[in-house]
Amino acid sequence: MFISFDIFRTLGFPDTRVLKPEQMFAEKELLRSADWVLFPEYWQLNALVHGLKCRVFPSIASYQIGHNKIEMTRAFQMLVPGHTPFTVIEANGPQEREKIWDTLPLPFVAKLPRASMGEGVWLIENRADWQRYCERTDVLYVQEYLPIDRDLRIVVIGYRVVTAYWRHQAEQGFYNNVAKGGRVEHGPVPKAATDLALRVARELGVDHAGFDVAMVGGHPYLLEFNRLFGNQGLQGGMLREAILDYLQREASPQDPDGPPPPQELFPIAV
């Protein structure tokens, strides 16, 4: 039996009871008996995992690393430094502002530590842009500007790539996010990009995420991942089937001598 805290992301799931997050304390025994607890909110995680010993999906790592761009980037820098854009993270003080301004060539990118769908991201082209950003954040998080007009969204569920597609830049420029007007293009994508997303997902233990990867001269750069990604570029019930397959695989003993599962489920350009 599954318990879901997100009715929309678990539509069509068999043997699933949907609860509102605030019902968590009144349904402790039901939660304890569940095989999986699906898509709790971030504030529920510690109580469910450590208090009730629930098995949650997405994984704890998906929540903890995906909750904050600072923690995410530090994990990337530790694991794949050559595939992480040059990034500076500092407290928002006068000296730190000047240090960053003097260090990064224009233009550069500034972000809020917690934002998604293209919100909280600025292209810094002049001192006025920098000042406006600094007034909006407690922590300075800036990255080098990568010369791209598209990026890749790579969806990983259960340590398999379920789908991947290009996101072309919006008409206003800079943003590739579909929520900001970016255009989706399906078709073959570079294997170097999917290999990078798979490696990071497996080594970090992230089992449900949309990874954003930029290709610069054939070299993949990992920008970020979103634990709760949009479905604008996805088709049919592929997410539901991929999640159910993964949960079943995780619940069943695996034959150590059996064939490994396929890593990709979509066309890849070699």
N, C-alpha and C positions, 0 to 999 in steps of 0.2 A: 504494500500500500504506500502511496505517495501522499505527502501533504504539500500543497503549494500555497505560497503567499503572493503569487502573481498570476491572476486568472488569465491574462492575455498571453503570457509566454508559455502557458501550459494548456492551452485549448486543445482538446482532442486527446489528451493523455489518459490512458486507461487507469482505472482503479485509483483515482486521484480525488482527494477532498481539498477544497479551497478554503483557506481561512484568511481573515483580515489580520494584519500584523498585531493589532491591539488585542486579539483573542489568544495570543500566545500563552499568557499566564493562566487562563482558564482552561486550556486544553493540554496541560502538561502530560497526562497519561497517554493521550492520543499521539502526541509528538514523540514520546518515548517509544511507542510501538511501531512507528513508521519506518519503512525500509529506507526512505530518503525524504528529506525536507528540501523543497525546491524553491529557489529564488527568494529567500528571506531578505529583508532590508538589512543594511549594514549595521544598524543599531541593535538588531536581534542576534547578531552572529555569536558573540561571546556567551550569551545566556543559553543559546541552543547547543552550541558545540561543547562548551565547558561545563555548563550547568546541567543540561539534560543528556549530554553525550549523543546528540543527534548526528547523523551523517548528512551533510549538506551538499547541495549542488547549486551553483558553481562551487569550486573548491575554496578552502580558506585562503590559499595564496591568491586566487583570482580576486577575492575581496580586498585583502590587505594590500597587495601590491597595486591593484588597480584603483584604489581609493584616492590616491594622491600622486600627481605627476612627479613630485620631488622624490618620493620613495621609489616610484617606477623607474625614473631615470637613473637613480643610483644603482638599482639592480641591473639595469642595462649596462651601465658603465663597468660594473664588476664582471659581468658575464661576457659581453660582446663590445668591448670598448671601441674596436675598429669599425663597428656598425652603428655607433651612436653619434649623432651630431655633437659638435663641440658645444658644451653647455656650461653655464656659470650659474650657481645658486648661492645667493647671499642674503643676509638680513637687509631690510630696507632702511639703511641709514645714509647720511650725507656722503661719508667716505666711500661706502660701497657703491652708491649711485655713480660717483665720479670714476671709480675704478673700472666699473663695467663700461661706462661711456668711453673711456680712454682705451679699453681693451678690444672691443668688438668693432670691426669695420661695418659701416652702413651699406645696405640695410641689414638689420638683424631682427629676430623674432622674439617677442616677449609674451609670456603666458601667465595666467592665474594658475596656481597649483591644482585647483579643483574646478574643472569646467569640461564640457563636452560639446559635440555637434558644432564645433567651430567657434563657440562662444568663449570669451576670455582669452582671445589670441589677437595680438597686434603685430603688424609689420612696422617696425620703427625705422623711419626714414630721416628724421630730423630731431632736434632737441625738444621741440614742442610735443612730438609724439612720445618721447621718452618721459617727459614731465607728466603727461597725462596718465601714462601707464603707472608710474611710480606713485601717483596719488590714489591708485585703485587697489593696491596690494600690500600685504604685510611682508611678503617674502619676494625677492627679486629672482625671477626664473627666466633666463634668456638663452637663446640658442643661435648658432650661426644660421644664416639664410641659405637654403639649398636652391640652386637654380633649376626649378622644375615647373612644369605646367600641368602635372598630374601626379597622383600617387596610387598606391595599391591598397585595397582593403582585403585582408586575408582572414577568413573566418575559420577559427580552430575550435573544434568541439571534441572533447575526449581524446586529445592529442592526435587528431586527424584534421587535415585541411578539408573542410566541407565544400567551400567555394572560395573563389578569389576573383576580383574584378578591378578594373581601372576606374579611378574617379578623376575626371577631367575638371580643370579649373572653372570656377563660376565666371559669369560675364564680368562681374566687378573686379575680377583678378584675385590672386593670392589664395583664396579659400578653395579647397577641393571637396569639402564636406557636402554631401547631398543636401543636408539641412540648410546649407548656405547657398544652394543653387548649383552645386557641382553636378556633372553629368556622368552617368554610369555607362561603362563599356565592358561587355562580357567578351570573353575569348581567351586565348592562351596568354599566360603570364610567365615572367622569368622564374625558372626553377630556383635561382639563387635567393629570390625573395621568399618563396614558400619554405625552402630549407631553413632559412633564418628564423622565420616565424615558428616553425615546428621545433627547432632546437631550443629556442627561448621558452616556448610553452612547456616543453617537457622538463627542462632543467629547473624552471621556476615552479612547476606544478600548477600552471594555469590551464584549466580544462574547458573554459568557455570564454572566448574573447574574439573581438575583431581587431586584428593587428593592422596598423597603418605603416606602410613601408614606402620609402622614396627611393627611386633608382637614379643614380647620378653616374653617368659614364659606365653603366653596367654593374656598378657597385651598390648593394642595398644598404640603406640607412633605416634603422628602426626608430620611428617617431614616437609611437605610444600604442597602447591597446585600450580598448573599452570593454569592460566586463558586460555592460548592458548596451549592446550596439543596435543601431536601427536596422530595419529589415527592408529598406527601400530597394536594395540591390539583390535581394534574395528571391528565390522562386519556390512557390508551392509550400509543401510541408517538409522541406529538406531539413530544417532545424529540428522539428519535432522528431523525425525519424532518426536523425543523428544523435540527439540527446537520449532517446529511449534505447537505442543500440548501445550507447556508452554505459548507461546505467545498468543495463542487463549484463554487459561484459564485466563490469566492476563487481556485480553481485554474484557472478558465477566463477567457480574455480577455473583457472586457465591451464591448458596443457602446455608444460614448458617445452615439449618437443614438437608442438604443433606449428603450423606455418604462421608467420607474423601477419598481423592485419595490414591491409593496404594503407599507405600513408596519404594518398591523395585521391580525391573523388571527382576531379575535374581536369580539363585539358591544361597542360603545362608546356611552355616553350622551353626546349632544351638549350 
